[in-house]
Amino acid sequence: MARISSLLRSPFSFLFARSGHEEQVAAYIIREHDRGRSLAEILGDPYVRNRCTPQEIGRLLEQPELIHALGDDVVEAAKRERPASTTSL
């Protein structure tokens, strides 16, 4: 019942919802970056690649929480390094 009422309040909210696995991958990226690893290296990890499509990784790099945790310059550099075919949605 709660699901129906939330859908009625915001019928397009599903368009902006994040999946649980994206949240887990974002937490992994932040944790690994805090350990001193580069974002480019982390994005190449099998853990990230096996759980996210290139489009999902692109969305992750747009999350304000991730940008705040890693820094604007780090995220922008990672976006520039990604192949052009994986950055378009």
C-alpha positions, -999 to 999 in steps of 0.1 A, spaced: 0 0 0 28 24 8 43 18 -26 11 29 -43 7 60 -22 43 70 -30 37 65 -67 6 87 -65 26 114 -48 53 114 -74 44 94 -105 78 100 -122 100 93 -92 111 60 -106 129 78 -133 153 93 -108 156 64 -84 189 48 -78 193 11 -77 207 -6 -46 237 -19 -64 246 16 -76 245 28 -40 268 -1 -30 292 6 -58 292 43 -49 301 34 -13 329 11 -26 343 38 -48 344 63 -20 359 38 4 386 28 -20 394 64 -29 398 71 8 424 43 9 444 63 -16 435 46 -49 429 67 -80 394 69 -93 404 56 -128 419 26 -111 388 20 -90 365 23 -121 386 -5 -137 381 -29 -108 362 -61 -116 338 -53 -87 327 -20 -104 327 -34 -140 307 -65 -131 280 -45 -113 275 -15 -134 270 -8 -171 290 21 -186 258 42 -184 254 34 -147 290 44 -141 282 77 -159 253 82 -136 274 74 -105 299 101 -116 270 126 -116 259 118 -80 264 149 -58 274 127 -29 302 110 -49 314 143 -63 315 158 -28 334 129 -14 360 126 -42 362 162 -53 351 179 -84 385 178 -101 389 141 -95 355 133 -110 359 156 -139 393 140 -148 377 105 -146 349 117 -170 375 130 -195 394 97 -194 364 75 -200 358 66 -237 333 88 -254 310 59 -263 305 52 -225 297 87 -214 266 92 -234 233 80 -219 
